[in-house]
Amino acid sequence: MNRKFTMMLGILLLSVQFAFAQKFSITAKVVDADTKESLIGVNAILEGTGLGAASDLDGNIRIPSVNEGSYTLRFSFLGYETITRKITLTGDLDLGTISMGSSSILGREVVVSATRKPERLTDAPASIGVITSKDLDRLPSFNVGEMLFKIQGIEVVRSGVIGIGINARGFNSAFNVRMLQLNDGRNGMLPGGTGLPAGFYNTIIKEDIDRVEVILGPVSALYGPNAHAGVVNTITKDPRTSEGTTVALGVGNQGVFSSRLRHANAISDKFAYKVNFEYTEGRDFEFIDTVYVGAVGIPELDPDFNFKAIRGGAAVYYTPKAGHDIILDYGVGQGSNIGVTNLGRNQIDGWTFSYLQARYVSPRIFAQLTNTWNNAGNTFQINGRTVNYRNLLALGNSPEEARRKSLLPVAEGGLGFPGFKDESSRLNAEVQYNNNVGKLSYVLAGSYQRDVANSLGTYLFDIDGDIIISQVGAVAQADYELTNKLKFVGAVRVDKHDYYDLQVSPRFALTQAVGDGSFRLSYGRAYAAPSIQFLEFLFPIAGVNGAIIGSGQGLTLENLATGARRTIDPLQPEDNRTWEIGYKGTPAKNFYFDGTFWYGNTRNFISPALNLFLGGERIVERGGQPIPANLSGINLTYLNFGEVTNWGADLGFNYLINKNFTFGAKYSYFGSDITDEGKFDGDPNLSLLPPASREALQVLNAPAHRANFNFSGLNLINNKLNASVNVRWLPEYDFRSGNQIATAAGANSRVAPFLYNYGPLGGFTTVDISAGYAFSEMITVGGGISNLFNAEQREFVGSPIIGRLYSLELKFNFNKK
């Protein structure tokens, strides 16, 4: 009895000792090392504990309730060097002022896209790159896409003065939806039938971008359907940390003029707002493609090479209590230019893209509701108009009459409107909860998307009403620190699409910290739900023997010679599974290295638009329903086929020569078995395709090798001058997409029914130079020359040879804090 009493008393005394163990607090103030201004939102983390805090509006940080002991305290902030302090806590500790210098070498940046929470770039369990606002400040151009050359592993395609497309890990196409684009967490792709990136019609101006984070590889586990090749996440500036007014004026050759305005103001501790506006115009390099009527080739009719963009937006931030924000954001963009498709080129006239977004942000909960709208304006297909013009001349119309009538429907004296309409919309909703328990942190989230496609019957099967497709998803993610240096990240997402069964997307990664860097091993599975254009496309070409039909309902094909029929199953989601191993860090002083090796397998690969007519087949039924007689010439569609394996490596380094000069290089390799002879023998969907159509599948649509080199001088001449030289090497490569062809075989010729083959893409080395000078804190000027030596730069089908481009930009910053 006495022994039991003694044990109980001991346990009681020990419990009292733990209960009354003293806890202490850590405080500090963080400032910019150069300006001495307070830094807001700096993260201070006690490594291995899960304890931390962020700096307030005055730069103050306080971490309460910390047990006595020795710790490593890490301060991190986007664009600044990460600082660590070894501390021993025996009482309340005030570290005084912590000065953070801006980062001069890659790897110090803080990113959020890899795991949906802040972490240092080198700690992220994914292949990720970042473009900061400082990078954009040094860009003397309105075209933010030009900075994407900085991101390792990204395939950047330039198709003109404004045309910049992005892809990752091959298999590009004229209608590329492989990279999911997000803006402040919202879906930034065009709603409706195309599902394409907003690109030139986007609503965000350069001066309002805080950073752009690019993740390569499948990340559907975090971001849902169509994040199967990667994600581009653009994050805009918070008006409370970027107050002031910025006015930018830019000019360049090709008639380029750009004017931009941004104003942000924090009215009080509770209210802040920002507004922005841009007007940009110019003229692209001239290129007139060939349009074919039967075997006769004629030039495109009157393509308009002028481009114009008008965009703007406004946001209001309300803070009901510290750490809780309600944000209402609206933006609209409108553009006119020439766009390339699988069939030819479109004259885009007044395409408008707009959104309204509401967000709630707190330490534990993030929620958003967004509606996005689309309007195609007066867009039309140049091929169709050209054929109409030719036929109207043959009917006896004068050239002036034929030009006017070539855009009219039959009821108004024309031969059929060669354009299309789009008044589609998309609703997105998401809620996310995060928390941590000791060394375990987790995220739970749910999302909903509802697409309403409305083409007014011009290019979709929506004659009887809107096409409405809904998707719901749920995700769970967990991070666990196995040791102080070894971390596990796992996530799984489940999605339900109206057309498909449940799709499961798992992802996991292990990261091992080694010195000032980390190794990672990761696996991800992602799926791509075919876009509405692939499922419900219906686009007959006026006067041309051909059209595209979506295969979402399944198709029946008939052999024209024998009458034999066969069926093709409805298009299924593309399934991508990828393993990665990589390292990011500074293995030597002033030397940053980033290397990734990856191996992937794709099932139910979705083809580009394939021409079935070459094999003597035509599409006669869709989903068991006969094709209308006026569409009997349809012969192009999208198919699932086989399995495709691909692999590659992305390697890069950045060396800080001294505090002012850096040198960097990047190299990427891409390979795939898609080019193997006989790869798809026996595939039920492809076995009957003619050789020309099978050849259209068996190309990488990307170079096997590419490299980039950069030399930069920063903060020269009393910290007023920045300059850089960039060299880009892109070997030749074949490209096929629908009726578009650019290959070495058959260069400078035409093989029916493909468009004229001008030869393979790439095969050039370009040199770009740029410099910027700050006359004062208020006035800066920058200039640049792209393609300095005027190399013959052709990177995309249906696009011009890009020559030398000059740009000059003057920027005024008023009352900037």
VODRENDO-297462 format. One line per 8 residues: number of its first residue (from 1); their letters; for each residue x, y, z of C-alpha. Coordinates in steps of 0.5 Angstrom, whole numbers, plus 500, padded with zeros to 3 digits. Layout:
BEGIN
NUM	A	X Y Z | ...
This chain:
BEGIN
1	MNRKFTMM	500 500 500 | 506 505 502 | 509 503 495 | 503 505 491 | 502 511 495 | 509 513 494 | 509 512 486 | 502 516 486
9	LGILLLSV	506 521 490 | 512 521 485 | 507 522 479 | 503 527 482 | 509 531 484 | 512 530 477 | 506 532 474 | 506 539 478
17	QFAFAQKF	513 540 476 | 511 539 468 | 505 543 469 | 508 549 472 | 514 549 468 | 516 556 466 | 515 558 458 | 518 564 455
25	SITAKVVD	517 568 449 | 522 571 444 | 521 577 440 | 525 581 435 | 524 587 430 | 526 585 422 | 528 591 417 | 531 591 410
33	ADTKESLI	538 592 411 | 539 597 406 | 533 602 407 | 532 600 414 | 524 600 413 | 520 595 417 | 519 588 413 | 512 585 414
41	GVNAILEG	510 578 414 | 517 575 415 | 516 568 418 | 520 566 424 | 520 559 425 | 523 555 431 | 526 549 427 | 523 542 429
49	TGLGAASD	518 545 434 | 512 547 429 | 512 554 433 | 513 561 429 | 510 567 428 | 510 573 422 | 512 580 423 | 506 585 424
57	LDGNIRIP	505 592 420 | 511 595 424 | 516 589 423 | 515 586 430 | 515 578 431 | 513 575 438 | 513 567 439 | 510 566 446
65	SVNEGSYT	510 560 450 | 517 557 448 | 520 551 453 | 527 553 456 | 532 550 451 | 537 551 445 | 534 552 438 | 535 554 431
73	LRFSFLGY	531 560 429 | 530 561 422 | 527 568 419 | 525 568 412 | 522 572 407 | 521 572 399 | 526 576 396 | 531 576 402
81	ETITRKIT	536 572 404 | 534 567 410 | 537 568 416 | 538 563 422 | 540 564 429 | 542 559 434 | 539 561 441 | 539 558 448
89	LTGDLDLG	533 560 452 | 533 561 459 | 528 567 460 | 524 572 455 | 529 573 450 | 529 580 445 | 534 579 439 | 533 586 438
97	TISMGSSS	533 588 430 | 534 583 425 | 537 586 418 | 535 582 412 | 539 583 406 | 536 582 399 | 537 575 396 | 543 576 391
105	ILGREVVV	543 568 389 | 538 563 388 | 535 559 393 | 534 564 398 | 527 565 396 | 520 563 400 | 515 560 395 | 508 557 397
113	SATRKPER	506 553 391 | 509 547 392 | 505 545 399 | 501 551 399 | 505 554 405 | 511 558 406 | 517 555 405 | 524 556 403
121	LTDAPASI	525 554 395 | 531 549 397 | 526 546 402 | 520 545 397 | 519 538 395 | 518 539 388 | 521 542 382 | 519 549 382
129	GVITSKDL	522 556 380 | 520 563 382 | 520 570 378 | 520 576 383 | 518 583 383 | 525 585 383 | 526 581 377 | 520 584 373
137	DRLPSFNV	522 591 375 | 529 590 371 | 525 587 365 | 524 593 360 | 518 591 357 | 510 590 358 | 511 582 356 | 511 578 363
145	GEMLFKIQ	512 572 359 | 519 574 357 | 521 573 364 | 519 565 363 | 526 564 360 | 529 565 367 | 525 558 370 | 529 552 369
153	GIEVVRSG	525 546 365 | 520 551 362 | 519 550 355 | 518 557 352 | 515 558 345 | 515 565 342 | 511 566 336 | 511 574 335
161	VIGIGINA	512 580 339 | 507 579 344 | 506 571 343 | 509 567 349 | 507 560 350 | 509 555 356 | 510 548 356 | 513 543 360
169	RGFNSAFN	516 536 358 | 514 536 351 | 508 534 347 | 506 541 346 | 501 543 341 | 497 549 337 | 492 548 343 | 496 547 349
177	VRMLQLND	492 546 356 | 498 542 359 | 500 547 364 | 495 550 369 | 495 557 370 | 493 560 377 | 492 567 379 | 492 569 386
185	GRNGMLPG	489 562 387 | 484 562 382 | 483 558 375 | 486 563 370 | 484 559 364 | 479 561 359 | 472 558 361 | 468 555 356
193	GTGLPAGF	470 551 350 | 477 553 349 | 480 552 356 | 486 555 354 | 491 560 358 | 488 567 358 | 495 569 356 | 495 576 352
201	YNTIIKED	488 577 354 | 490 576 362 | 488 582 367 | 494 583 371 | 499 588 369 | 507 587 370 | 507 592 376 | 502 589 380
209	IDRVEVIL	505 582 380 | 509 580 387 | 512 573 384 | 510 568 379 | 512 561 382 | 512 555 377 | 512 548 379 | 514 542 374
217	GPVSALYG	511 535 374 | 504 532 376 | 501 536 382 | 493 534 381 | 494 532 388 | 494 539 390 | 491 543 384 | 486 538 381
225	PNAHAGVV	485 536 374 | 489 539 369 | 495 540 373 | 498 534 370 | 504 538 367 | 505 543 372 | 502 550 375 | 504 557 373
233	NTITKDPR	502 561 379 | 502 568 379 | 501 572 386 | 499 579 386 | 502 585 391 | 498 586 397 | 496 594 397 | 498 594 405
241	TSEGTTVA	505 592 403 | 506 596 396 | 503 603 397 | 504 608 392 | 503 610 385 | 507 607 379 | 506 610 372 | 510 606 366
249	LGVGNQGV	511 608 359 | 514 603 354 | 516 604 347 | 519 599 342 | 520 597 334 | 514 594 331 | 510 600 333 | 510 598 340
257	FSSRLRHA	507 603 345 | 505 601 353 | 502 605 358 | 501 602 365 | 498 605 372 | 498 602 379 | 496 605 385 | 495 602 392
265	NAISDKFA	493 605 399 | 492 603 406 | 487 607 408 | 487 605 415 | 489 598 419 | 482 595 417 | 482 598 409 | 486 598 403
273	YKVNFEYT	485 598 396 | 489 598 389 | 487 599 382 | 491 598 376 | 490 599 368 | 494 598 362 | 494 600 354 | 499 596 350
281	EGRDFEFI	499 596 342 | 503 594 336 | 504 591 330 | 507 584 329 | 512 581 324 | 508 580 318 | 507 573 316 | 502 570 310
289	DTVYVGAV	500 563 311 | 497 559 305 | 490 557 305 | 488 551 300 | 482 550 296 | 483 543 294 | 490 542 291 | 490 550 290
297	GIPELDPD	494 554 294 | 492 561 295 | 495 567 300 | 491 569 307 | 486 574 305 | 488 581 309 | 491 578 316 | 491 584 321
305	FNFKAIRG	498 584 324 | 496 590 329 | 495 587 336 | 492 591 342 | 491 590 349 | 487 593 354 | 486 591 362 | 485 593 368
313	GAAVYYTP	482 591 375 | 481 593 382 | 481 590 389 | 479 592 396 | 482 589 402 | 478 589 409 | 481 586 416 | 476 585 421
321	KAGHDIIL	481 583 426 | 489 582 426 | 490 576 421 | 483 575 418 | 482 578 411 | 476 579 406 | 478 581 399 | 474 583 393
329	DYGVGQGS	477 583 387 | 475 584 380 | 479 584 373 | 478 585 366 | 482 584 359 | 481 585 352 | 485 583 346 | 486 583 339
337	NIGVTNLG	491 579 335 | 492 573 331 | 492 566 334 | 494 559 331 | 490 553 332 | 490 546 329 | 487 548 323 | 490 555 321
345	RNQIDGWT	490 562 324 | 484 566 327 | 483 573 327 | 482 575 334 | 478 581 335 | 476 584 342 | 476 577 346 | 474 579 353
353	FSYLQARY	476 576 359 | 474 578 366 | 473 575 373 | 470 577 380 | 473 574 386 | 472 574 393 | 477 571 398 | 477 570 406
361	VSPRIFAQ	484 569 409 | 486 567 416 | 491 563 419 | 487 557 419 | 482 558 413 | 482 560 406 | 476 560 402 | 474 563 395
369	LTNTWNNA	469 564 390 | 470 566 383 | 466 567 377 | 470 568 370 | 467 570 364 | 469 570 356 | 467 573 350 | 470 572 343
377	GNTFQING	468 579 340 | 468 579 333 | 473 573 332 | 473 569 325 | 478 564 322 | 482 567 317 | 482 560 313 | 474 560 312
385	RTVNYRNL	474 568 310 | 479 567 305 | 476 561 302 | 469 565 302 | 473 570 298 | 475 566 293 | 468 563 292 | 465 569 292
393	LALGNSPE	470 572 286 | 468 565 282 | 461 567 283 | 462 574 279 | 463 579 285 | 468 584 285 | 474 584 290 | 471 589 294
401	EARRKSLL	464 586 294 | 467 579 296 | 471 582 301 | 465 585 305 | 461 579 304 | 466 574 306 | 464 575 313 | 457 575 312
409	PVAEGGLG	452 569 314 | 448 566 308 | 442 570 310 | 446 577 309 | 449 575 302 | 455 571 304 | 457 564 304 | 457 563 311
417	FPGFKDES	460 566 317 | 467 563 318 | 467 566 325 | 465 563 332 | 462 566 338 | 463 565 345 | 459 567 351 | 462 562 356
425	SRLNAEVQ	463 562 364 | 466 558 370 | 464 558 377 | 470 556 382 | 469 555 389 | 474 552 394 | 475 552 402 | 481 550 405
433	YNNNVGKL	483 548 413 | 490 548 415 | 493 546 422 | 499 542 426 | 500 538 431 | 507 537 434 | 511 536 428 | 505 534 424
441	SYVLAGSY	502 539 419 | 496 538 415 | 491 541 410 | 484 539 408 | 481 542 402 | 475 542 398 | 473 545 391 | 467 545 386
449	QRDVANSL	468 548 379 | 462 549 374 | 463 550 366 | 458 553 362 | 460 553 355 | 456 557 350 | 458 558 343 | 451 560 340
457	GTYLFDID	452 554 336 | 458 556 332 | 464 551 334 | 461 547 340 | 455 542 340 | 451 547 344 | 445 548 339 | 440 546 343
465	GDIIISQV	443 549 349 | 449 551 354 | 454 545 355 | 454 545 363 | 460 540 366 | 461 540 374 | 467 537 377 | 468 536 385
473	GAVAQADY	474 535 389 | 477 534 396 | 484 533 398 | 488 532 404 | 495 533 405 | 500 532 411 | 507 534 412 | 511 530 418
481	ELTNKLKF	518 532 420 | 521 525 421 | 527 528 424 | 530 535 424 | 533 534 417 | 528 529 414 | 521 531 412 | 515 527 409
489	VGAVRVDK	510 530 405 | 504 526 402 | 497 528 399 | 491 525 396 | 486 528 392 | 479 525 389 | 475 528 384 | 469 527 380
497	HDYYDLQV	467 530 373 | 460 529 370 | 463 525 364 | 468 520 368 | 468 516 374 | 472 518 381 | 479 520 379 | 485 519 385
505	SPRFALTQ	491 523 385 | 496 521 390 | 503 525 391 | 508 524 396 | 515 526 397 | 521 525 402 | 526 531 403 | 533 531 406
513	AVGDGSFR	536 537 408 | 544 537 407 | 548 543 409 | 544 549 405 | 540 545 401 | 536 539 400 | 535 532 396 | 528 530 394
521	LSYGRAYA	525 524 392 | 518 525 389 | 512 521 386 | 506 524 383 | 500 522 379 | 495 527 376 | 490 526 371 | 487 531 365
529	APSIQFLE	480 531 364 | 479 533 356 | 477 540 355 | 470 542 353 | 473 543 346 | 476 536 346 | 469 533 348 | 464 537 344
537	FLFPIAGV	468 541 339 | 464 542 332 | 468 546 327 | 466 546 320 | 471 550 316 | 467 554 311 | 468 552 304 | 474 547 306
545	NGAIIGSG	473 539 306 | 474 538 313 | 472 540 320 | 474 537 327 | 469 534 332 | 470 532 339 | 470 525 341 | 467 526 348
553	QGLTLENL	460 522 346 | 464 516 342 | 464 516 335 | 463 511 329 | 467 511 323 | 465 508 316 | 470 506 311 | 469 510 304
561	ATGARRTI	471 504 300 | 468 498 303 | 462 501 308 | 465 497 314 | 464 501 320 | 468 501 327 | 467 505 333 | 471 509 338
569	DPLQPEDN	470 509 345 | 469 516 348 | 475 520 350 | 478 518 357 | 482 523 362 | 489 522 361 | 493 519 366 | 500 522 368
577	RTWEIGYK	505 518 373 | 512 521 374 | 518 520 379 | 523 525 380 | 529 525 384 | 533 532 385 | 537 537 389 | 537 544 390
585	GTPAKNFY	542 548 394 | 549 551 395 | 554 546 396 | 559 551 395 | 560 558 397 | 556 563 393 | 554 557 388 | 547 555 387
593	FDGTFWYG	545 548 384 | 539 545 382 | 538 539 378 | 532 534 377 | 532 527 374 | 525 525 372 | 521 519 369 | 514 519 367
601	NTRNFISP	509 514 364 | 502 517 361 | 496 512 360 | 490 514 355 | 495 519 352 | 490 525 348 | 492 526 341 | 493 532 337
609	ALNLFLGG	487 533 332 | 488 527 327 | 486 527 320 | 482 520 319 | 480 522 312 | 487 520 309 | 485 513 311 | 479 513 307
617	ERIVERGG	474 513 313 | 469 519 315 | 465 520 322 | 458 518 321 | 455 518 328 | 457 521 334 | 454 518 341 | 450 513 336
625	QPIPANLS	447 519 333 | 448 520 325 | 452 526 323 | 448 532 320 | 448 532 312 | 451 539 312 | 457 536 316 | 459 530 312
633	GINLTYLN	466 532 311 | 468 532 318 | 474 528 319 | 478 530 324 | 478 528 332 | 482 527 338 | 483 520 340 | 486 516 346
641	FGEVTNWG	492 512 345 | 497 507 348 | 502 508 353 | 507 513 353 | 514 514 357 | 518 520 357 | 524 522 361 | 529 528 362
649	ADLGFNYL	533 532 366 | 533 539 368 | 540 542 371 | 542 549 372 | 547 553 377 | 548 560 379 | 555 563 381 | 555 569 385
657	INKNFTFG	562 572 382 | 562 577 387 | 557 582 390 | 555 585 384 | 556 580 378 | 553 573 377 | 553 568 372 | 548 562 371
665	AKYSYFGS	547 556 366 | 541 552 365 | 540 545 361 | 535 541 359 | 534 534 356 | 527 531 354 | 526 524 351 | 520 519 350
673	DITDEGKF	519 512 347 | 513 516 343 | 518 516 337 | 519 509 337 | 518 505 330 | 512 501 331 | 510 504 338 | 503 503 337
681	DGDPNLSL	502 497 333 | 496 493 335 | 493 499 339 | 485 499 337 | 484 506 336 | 491 507 332 | 492 501 328 | 487 503 322
689	LPPASREA	490 510 322 | 494 512 315 | 502 513 316 | 501 521 315 | 496 521 321 | 500 516 325 | 507 520 324 | 503 526 327
697	LQVLNAPA	503 523 333 | 510 520 334 | 514 527 335 | 516 530 341 | 514 537 339 | 520 539 343 | 527 539 342 | 531 534 346
705	HRANFNFS	536 539 348 | 536 546 350 | 540 551 354 | 540 558 357 | 546 562 359 | 546 569 363 | 551 574 366 | 548 579 370
713	GLNLINNK	551 585 374 | 547 588 379 | 547 594 384 | 553 597 379 | 555 605 380 | 552 607 387 | 547 601 386 | 543 605 381
721	LNASVNVR	545 600 375 | 543 593 373 | 545 590 366 | 544 583 364 | 546 578 357 | 542 572 356 | 544 567 351 | 539 562 349
729	WLPEYDFR	540 555 344 | 535 552 341 | 536 546 336 | 532 544 331 | 526 540 332 | 519 537 328 | 513 539 330 | 506 537 328
737	SGNQIATA	499 539 331 | 493 537 327 | 493 540 320 | 499 544 322 | 506 541 320 | 513 543 321 | 518 538 320 | 525 536 316
745	AGANSRVA	522 531 312 | 518 535 306 | 520 542 308 | 518 547 303 | 512 543 301 | 505 541 302 | 502 534 303 | 495 534 303
753	PFLYNYGP	491 536 307 | 496 539 312 | 498 546 311 | 505 548 308 | 511 546 311 | 516 551 312 | 521 546 315 | 523 544 322
761	LGGFTTVD	522 549 328 | 528 552 332 | 535 551 330 | 538 558 332 | 542 561 338 | 539 568 340 | 543 574 345 | 538 578 349
769	ISAGYAFS	541 584 353 | 538 589 358 | 540 594 363 | 536 599 367 | 538 605 371 | 535 609 377 | 536 616 377 | 532 617 383
777	EMITVGGG	528 613 388 | 522 616 384 | 525 615 376 | 528 609 373 | 529 608 366 | 530 601 362 | 532 598 355 | 533 592 352
785	ISNLFNAE	534 588 345 | 532 581 344 | 535 577 339 | 541 582 338 | 544 579 332 | 537 578 328 | 538 571 328 | 532 567 324
793	QREFVGSP	528 565 330 | 522 561 328 | 519 557 334 | 512 556 332 | 507 553 327 | 503 558 323 | 508 564 326 | 513 569 323
801	IIGRLYSL	520 569 323 | 522 573 329 | 527 579 328 | 530 584 333 | 526 587 338 | 528 594 342 | 524 596 348 | 525 602 352
809	ELKFNFNK	521 603 359 | 521 609 363 | 518 608 370 | 515 613 376 | 514 611 383 | 510 616 387 | 510 616 395 | 512 609 394
817	K	513 605 401
